[in-house]
């Protein structure tokens, strides 16, 4: 399991007071966690998989 320092996590500019997800990147992987439940861990995705998801959300596809 990857460990991500707190300073590597980022949120969307659309975040509304702990009502979003945070993302952290490392070589080849991206991690996602809930801002409300940071202590419950994170989901890990291969970077290309995460990029395809983000691109799909941005284009509405």
Buried (B, 14 or more C-beta within 10 A) or exposed (E): EEEBEEEEBEBEEEEEEEEBBBBBBEEEBBBBBBBEEEEEEBEBBEEEEBEEEEEEEEEEE
